[in-house]
Amino acid sequence: MANAATFCNPIAAHAADPWIYKHDDGCYYFMCTKHDALELTQSRSLSGIVEGRRRTIWTPEPGGSFSCNLWAPEIHYLAGKWYVYYTANDGGGDDTRRICVLENEAADPLAGEWTFKGALPTPVPGLDGTVMQLRDELYFLYAGYGYFPDYGSAVYIMRMTNPWTLTGDHVLLTAPTLEWEKQGGMAINEGPVALHRNGRVFLIYSASTTWSEDYALGMLTMEADADPMEPASWTKSPEPVFRKSPANGVYATGHNSFTLSPDDTEDWIVYHALPAPGAELSLRSTRIQQFGWRSDGTPDFGIPAAETDELAVPSGD
């Protein structure tokens, strides 16, 4: 059994596509895929986040255009307001998926009212939308469907004029062309998330299908003063930067986010995983672990911890 100074993964059962955002109010805001509604949890503890204050913030009108398959919600605080980006459709296939945006002007996103700002008109259907802030500019990243040449999804970037408005065309940043990105029956690059450190931007993405035991994290790297809309600014790592650990009984590691310990001294990766090859997707669970940095300034995510490993709680937790 873990004692008060340690915890064991997973920190949330039946919780796929986890997103944890640490706000300047000292609270963590946690979201994951619930399929038919959006739920937001607020907590001052990172390792004990599921015990926090919880509210269903959005339930779509039944039968509407964006009432089905609510996936991968992310909460962001932009220009003094709260925004949630999530994937939804009408119950159809990939060609009907869009990323929708909600807005909340209240200081407390669990107390305020959420309003629907619309579905973003991305050039191709897609999922897993996120926002990157760089040099006071907003950029939208998402996974768009297509053939690369195999059918699947690739990561695109677009400019934003505000948190709910896209401008210009999208630019392809990474397509699933490597064998480790094409496991499970589809060629997949999805779930992009930006990590800023050491004068660089690291764009971490998930590769292969989420139901494959080989779901893993890939990485693009860009100098922080470069143009993110220029594909040549980004260098793609040839191998996964975080992947399954059969020795530890952890598979299908992916769809991650990043956060800091309560005292801001430690970096933590948040991800979902399965406990066995071929396990039911409902068993995807949220896990966290601390990560470090190599001497060359790149992140070192290590290997996924076993469910029996007692991990030190985040500093200040």
N, C-alpha and C positions, 0 to 999 in steps of 0.2 A: 504493500500500500504506500502511496505517496504521502509524505508529511506536509506540513504547512509551507515548507520552503521549496517544495517540488510539485510538479504536476506530471501527468502522463497524457500523451495524445491518444485519441483525438479529443479536442476541446468541445466539439459539437458533433453529435451523431446526425446522420441523415441530412447533411448540410453540404451541398455541392456548390461550386462556383463562389467561394467565399470572398468577400470584400470587407476589409477593416480599415476605417479612416480615423485617425487620431486628430481631434480638433483642439484649438487653443483654449477650450474650456476645461481641458484635462480629461475629457471623456473619449472613449472609443465608440464608434458607430459601426455596427455589424449588419451585413445583409448577405443572404444566400438565396439560391433558387428555391422557390416554393410552388412554382408552376401556375397557380390560379390566383395569387395575390402577392403583394409586396409587404414584407415585414421588416421593421427596423428595431434594432436592439441598441440601447445605450448602457455603457458600463464604464466604471473607473478601473476595473481590473481587466487585463488582457487575457490572462490564462483562465479567468473565471467569467468570461464574457457572456456565456449563456444564462448566467444568473442575474443579468442586468434587467433594466426596465425595458419593456417590449410593447410594440404597438403595430397593428396592421395599418399601414399608411395608404394603401391603394388596393381597391378591389374593382376591377373593370366591370362595365355593364355586360351582362351575359349576351353572347351572340354578336358582339361588336367586332369591328375590324382588328382590334388589338386586345382581344379578350382571352386568348389562349396561349399556352406555352410561354409564360412569363419567366424568362431566364436571366441569369447573370446580372442582377441589379448592382449598381454602384452608386454610392452617395458621395457628392463633392460639394465643397463650399467655395463658390466663385462669385466675385464682385459683390460680396456682402449678402448673398442668398444661398440657400440650399438647393441642390439639383440632384435628381436621381435619373440615371440612364439605365434602361433595361430593354431586353429583346422581347418581342411579342409578335403574334400573328393571329389569323382567324381560324386556326386549326388545320390549315393546309400544309404544304410542303415548304422547302427551303426558299422557293421563289416568292413566298408571301411574308417572309420575316423582315422586320424593320426594327430600328432602335428608337424607342420613345423617350420623351423627356418630361419630367415632373419638376415643378418649382415650388418652393416654400420660403416666404419672406420672414418667418418668425425666427427668433434667436434659438428657440428650442424646436428642433425638427419633429419631435414627438408630440408637441403641443399644438403647433401651427397647422394650417390647412395646406394641403398639396393640390396644385392645379395642373392640369394636363396642358403642356405647351405644344404637343404635336409629335408626329413621327418624323424623324430626320430624313430628308429626301436624298439619301445616298445614291450614287450612280448605279449601284447594283444592290440587290437584296443582301442583307447581312445580319450580323449578330455581334455581341460582345463589344459594345461601344464604350470608349473611355475618353477622358480629356487630359491633355498634357499642357501644362503652362511652361512657357519658355520665353525669357526676356519680355515679359508683360504681354505676350501674345498667347492666344488659345489655339490649340490644334486638336482635332478630333481624329481618333484612331479607331478602326473597326475591322472586323473580319468579313470580307465580301466573298460571295459564292462565285464559282466559275470553274474553268478548266485550265490546269497549269503544268502540263497538259492533262493530268488526271483530274477527275472531278473532286472538288473540295472547296476550301476557302483559303484566302491569302489576306495579309494585313495591309491595309491602305491608310493613308493620312490625308486630311483635308484641313483647310483653314476655317476658322470660325470668326464671325463678327461679334457674336455674343454667345452665351452658353447654350442657346437653343437654335442658332442660325448658322448654317454652313455656307461657305462661299467658294466659288471656283470648282475645279474638277478634283478628283482624288488622284493620288500618286501611289503606285505599288511599292511597298518597302521590302516585303519578303513573301515569297511563294514557296509552297511545299515541294521542293525538287529533290531533296535528299531522302534516302531510304528510311531513315529513322523518323521522318516526318509523314510517312505514308503507311503506317501500320494500322490494322483494324479495318481495312476495306475502303478508306477514303484518304485523300491527301489533304492534310489539315495544318494551317497556321491560324491560330485564333487567340482570344483572350489577351491582347496586348496590354502591357502596363509599363510605365516609365519609372526609372530609378535614377535620380540625379546625385552624382557624387564625384569628387576628385577631378573636376573640370570636364566631366563627360556625362552623356546621357546613355543609359543602358535600357534598351527596349527588350523586355522579357516577354516571350509569347509561348503559348502551348502548341504542341505539335503531335500529330497522329490523332486517332479518334479517342474520345473520352472513355469509351467502353473497352479500349485496348489496354492490356497491362503495360504497354510501352508508351502510353501517354507521358510526355516529358516536356521540359522547358528548354527552349532555345533562346538565343540572345543576339541582338544587334547592338553595336557600339558606335557612338558618334561623339566627336568633340563638341563641347557645350556651346562654342561660338560658331558652329557650322549651321548650314541651312537644313532644317529637318525635312523640307519639301524636296530636297535633291537626293535621289537614291544613292548617288555616289558618296554622300556624306556618311553613310552607314556601312559598317563592316559586319558581316554575318559570321558567327562562330560555327565551325564545321561540325561540332558534336554537341549533344545536349549539355546543358549546364546544371541540370538537376533531373534525376531519373529514378526509376524503381530500385528497390533494394530487396531482392529475394531473401537474402540472409536475415533481414529485419522484418520480413513479412509485410512489406509495403509496396503497393503496385499502383500504376495509373496516376502518378504524381503530376499535378498540373493545375491550371486555372488559378493562378496565384495573385496575391497582392502583397504590399509591403507596409510595415509600420515600425514605430519606435517603442521602446520600453516606456513605462510611465515617467521615468526621469530623463528620457531622451538620450540616454547614454549607449543604448544597444539597438542594433538593427535586427528586425525579425521578419521572416518570410511566413506568409500565410498561404496555405494550399489545400486542395482536397486530394484524397487518395482512396484506394480500395484495399481491403484486407487480404485479397487472394485474386489470382488470375481468373477472369471470367465471372467475377462476383456481380451480383445484381447492382445496377446503377443506383438504386435506392440506398445502398450501403456506402456511397461516397460520403466521407466525413471530413470536417475541417480540422486541420492540424497546424501547429505553429512551431517554429524553432528559430533560435538565434543563428545569425550567420556573420561571417567576417569578411576581411578584405585581403587580397594577395598583395605582395610587394609591388606588383605592376599596376596597382590601383583598380583591379577588376574584382567583382564580388566572388566570394567562395561560399556557395550554398551548402557544401558538404553532401552528406547522404541522408535520406529520410530516417528519422528516429523510429525505433520499434515501439509498439504500443506498451511494451513492458519497461521501456527506458524511463527512469525518473529524471526529468529535466528540471534544472533550477528555474524558478519562476522569474519572469522579467524583472529587471532591476526597478525597485520602487513599487512593485505590484503588491 
